[in-house]
Structures are given as structure tokens and as C-alpha cells.
């Protein structure tokens, strides 16, 4: 089964594109799948070894500074609100909850990835309400109300499986060990979640595209550009701390469902198309990375 992993992501992407209407119907299952993935992931991590490091600090600073800086520069250059807001949310958007699945298969440090998954999401819960207090259509919303809305969406997906995994490790080590044996299932669960998510995002683009194709094109171009920048800069930054895979995935792989929700609720709804495109681009890149890893493994073990 190992040798077929390289094909699973491309298949999920193609099926998501072709069957987008049907996949969108099952998108309600994605949070439950992600919860299961995170429970398996956190069970495989030595929670006592989770630490915040300088890589985490620089990744957070990039998201905070570049998101707002890009918004200001684009507005100064005459870009539309839709494009500027799309870029803002595309950079600030928290790291994908399931980032550990691909990152660890590519050779990243599991503890590094898990630590920033928690830290980075909490950072967005604090920073996003500040930005939305002077950008978008919810500027009158009190900070604490906005903070709580975002934290609820993040916390229920990330916090609950983390504390369950911690409790099992502390009080039910046999149950924790049993879950650890099945951590390999995370990749296949993630592929299923990807199928449903991509179907939903492609369907979303078609629904919002009519009459807005000019903005859609610019959002697509900007999304591709920032996908390249974030993965590339993240890999460079991670390389300076001995883990370029973690750096690239933690900065480049986004929780696009969360980004789409924030754009729809706080900003111009059409800006969320940026994240829809980003979902496709980041998973094409991940597919290529998986293919390269699989190719190297096959070359080393031709039988």
C-alpha cells in the first residue's frame, strides 16, 4: 500500500474537480475527519517535548507583518478591496490543522510541526480580530466577541483532540499506545478530507464566479504568487533552523476552510475565492512533493 501513496493526492484532486457538486454535499464530515486525524497525530507526539522556538517566532512575524503590509501596499497601488482582502486573509490564515500528516511524511520533525499548529492558530485568534476592527464589514464588533468566535472554531478542532491525547498519555497509556499504532491512517483520512474540501471549494468558485470573472482571475493570480512565496520563504527560513520541510509546510499549508469562513464573515465574501484557489495550489504542490518522496523511495528499493 505504501507505494500507492504518491497517487492518492492527485486522484483526490482530480475527483474533487470532476465531482465537485457531489463532494460539496459531504463537506460537513470534514471537521470530524480532521478531529480523528489530529487525535492520531497528537497521540504519536511526545507532548512533553513540545516547545516554542525561534522558528515559531519568525513564522508568526511573517504572517502578522506581511498580511497587513501586503494589504496596505496593494491598496496604495490601487488594487480593489477584494484582491487586497484576499491577500490579507491568505497570508494571515492559520496553518492547516492536518499539516503534520504531509509534513512528517516528507521528513519534518513531528514536535516542531505540532507545536506551531497550536501556537500559530492561537496567534491568529488574537491578531485577526485586531485587523478586522479596522478592515472589512465587521468593524463595530467588539474585540472579545470576535476573538471568541474565531477561537471557538479553532479550539474545538485543535484543542479537544490535543487534551484527549494528553489525558490518554497521562492516565490511559495502553489506549494511547493503541492509537499510536494506527497513526499511518492519518494520510488516508486526510486524502478523504481533501476530496470533500476541494470539491466544496471548486463548487464555491463556480457559484461566485458569474459576473465577477475579472476579480476571480486576479485573485487566482495573487493566490498562486503567494502560495509560491510562502512555501519558498518558509523552506528558506526553516533551513536556517535545520528543518526546511517544517518551515515550508507551516508557512505555506493553510487551513483554507477557516480562511474562507473568515473572509465570508469579516470581509468582502468574494475575497474568499483567494483561499479556494489556494486550496488547489497548495495541494498540487503537496502532491508533487509526495511524488518526489515516493520516487526516491522506489529508486532506493526497486523491488
N, C-alpha and C positions, 0 to 999 in steps of 0.2 A: 504493500500500500504506500510505502514511503516514496517510491519512485514516481507515483502519480500526483504527488502534492503540487508539483510545478504546473500541472494542467488545471487544477481546481479553480484558482482565481480567474484565469482567462475565461473558463467556462461560465463561472458565476457572472462575470461582466457581460459576456455575450447574451446569456439568458436574461439578465436584468434589462438589457437594451431591447431585446425582442419581445419579452413578455412583461413589459413594464406595467401594463394595466392590471394584470393578474398578480404580479409581485406586490404592487402597492396595497392590494387587499389584505396582505399578510404582514404589513409593516407593524401592526400592533404587537406582534410577537417579539420584535427586536429587543426591547428593554429586558424581557425575560431571558432571552438568549445571552445578552451581554452580562446580565447578572450571573448566570451559570458560568460563563467564561471567566469572569473576574473571581468567582469563588474558587474555581480550579487553579487560576493563576496565583492568587494570594496564598492558597494552601501550599503551593510549591516554593514559596518565598520564605526565607528566614527573616521574620518580621523584626527581630532584634537587630538585624544588620541594616535596616533602613535608616539612612542619614541624608541630611540636606548638604549638598556640596556646592562648590563654585560654579560647576556646570549648570546647576539648577538656577542659580542667581542670574547668570548671563542669559539663559533661555527666557526667564521671566522678564528681564530688562528688554530683551529684543521684542517680545510680544507687546509690552506696555508702550515702549517708545516708538517703535516702527509702526504700530497700528495707528496711533494718534498722529504721528509725524506724516505718514502717507496720506491720511485724510486731509490734513491741513495743506500739504503740498498740492494734492490733486484739486482741492477747492480753489487754491490760489492760481492754479494753471487753467481754471475754467471748466473743470470736469463736472459732470452732473452729480446731483446728490446721490443718485442710485449707484453710480460707479464708485464714488468716494466712500459711501457707506458699505458697499460690498467689500472693498479692500479693508476697511476698518475691521469689519467683523471677521474677515478671512484670516487676518493676522492675529487678532485677539482671541479668536475661537480656541477653546481649551483642547488639549491633546486628547486624542481618541481614547475612550475607556479601555478598549481592547488592544491598545498599542503593543502590549507585551507579547501578544501572540506572534505577530510577524517579527518584531524586533529580536526576540530570543531565538527564533528560527534562523535569523540572519547572523546571529553571533553576539548580540548585545548582552550586557550584564543585566540580569533579571532584577536585582535590587535597585540599580540605578533607574531603570525604566519604571518600576513600581513606585519608587519614591516620588518621581516627578509627576506621575499620573495623579497622585494625591495632592502634592504641593501646587502643581500648575493649575489644577481645577479650582482649588481654593483661592488662588490668586485671581482668577477670572471672576469668581463670585464677588470679590471685593472691588476690583478695578472696573468691571463692566458697568455697575450701577453709577459709578462716578462719571464715566463717559456719557452714559445715557441721560445724566442730569442736564447736559447742555447740548447733546446731539440726539436727533430723532424726534419721535412724536409722543414720547412719554416723559418729557422734561419736568412735568409737575409732580411726578410720582416721588414720594419720599424715599430717601436712600435705603432705609431699613426694610421697607416693603419690597423694593426692587431686589435688594440683597437676598432677602428670604425667598423670593420667588425663584431666583437663579440657584441658590443653594439647595433648595428642595429638589430641583431637577437633577442637580449634580450629586447631592448627598445620597439620595435613595439608590442611585445606580452604583456609586463607588463606595460610600460609607458602609452600607449594610453588609455587602459581601466581605469587606475588609474586617469588620468587627466579628462576623461569624467565623471567618478563617482564624482570627486571633483567639477567639474563645475556644474553638476546637483544638488548636495547637496547645493552649494552656490547660484545658480540662478534659479533652477527649482526644488524646494523641493518636489512638488507633483509627478513629474516624478521619483525622487529618491525614494520616498516612494512606488510608484507603483512597481519599480524594487525590492525593499526590500521584498515585499510580495511574490516574486517568487524565493527567494534565495534557496529554497528547490530543485528547478530543477537542481541545480549545480551538485548534486550527479549523477543524471541520465545522464546528458550531459557528465560528466567525465567518466562514465562507457562506453558510446559510444566511447569517445576518446580513452579509454583504449583498447577497442576491436580492433580498427583500428591500434593503436600503437603496440600492442602485435603481431597482425598479420604481421605487417611490420617487426618487429624485429625478429620473428621466421623465416620469409621468408629470412631475411638478413643472419641469421646463416646458413641456408641451402645453400644459394648462395656462401658464403665464406668458407664453411666447407670442400669442396672437396680438398683433398691433404694437408689439414692443421689440421687434427683431433688431433694431439698431442698438438699443441698450443691451439686449441679450448678447450680441456679438462682442461689444466692448467688455461686458462682464466676463465672457468666456476667455477673451484675450488676457485680461488682467488676472483672471484665475490661474491660467496656465503659467504666466510670468511669475506670480507669487508662489506658486507650487514649486517651481524650479528654484527660486531664490531661497525659500525656507528649507527645503531638503538640502540644497547645496551649502548654505551657510551653517545649518545645523551640523552637517557632517564635518565641515571645517572646524567648527567650534568644538565638537565632540572629540575630534582628533587631537586637539591641544590638551585634552584631559584623558587621552588613552582609550576612548570609546566612540569612534566616529559614527558607528551604527546607531548607538543610543541617541547621540546628538541629532542626527538627521531625522530619525523617526519621531523623536519627541517634539521637534520643532515643526516638522512637515506633516505628520499624520494627525489630522484634525477630527474632532467629534462633529462631523458635518450636520448631524441631526440637531445637535444643540445650537450650532451656528445658524441653521435655517430657522429654528424657533426664535432665537434672539432677534434676528433680522426681521422676521414677520411681526413680532410683538413690539419691538422698540424702535425699529427703523422703517424705511420705505420697504414694503413687502417684496417688491421686485428685486431688491438688493440681495435677497436670499438665493437668487439664481447663481450668484457667485459661488456659494457653498455647494450648490447642486453640481456645477461644473467641477469644482474642486474634488468632490467625492469621486468622480470618474477619473480625473487626472492622477490623484494620489494612489488609486488602486491599480491603474495601469502601471505606474512606477513600481508599486509593490509586487505586481505580477512579474515584471521584468527582473526585479531583484531575486525573487523566489526561483525564477527560471535559471538565473546565473548560478545560484547556490546549488540547485539540483544538478545542473550541468557539471559543476566542479566535482560533486559527489559521485556522479556517474563516471566521470573520467578517472577518478581515483579507484573506483570499484566497478570496473566494466562488467563484471558478472552480475 
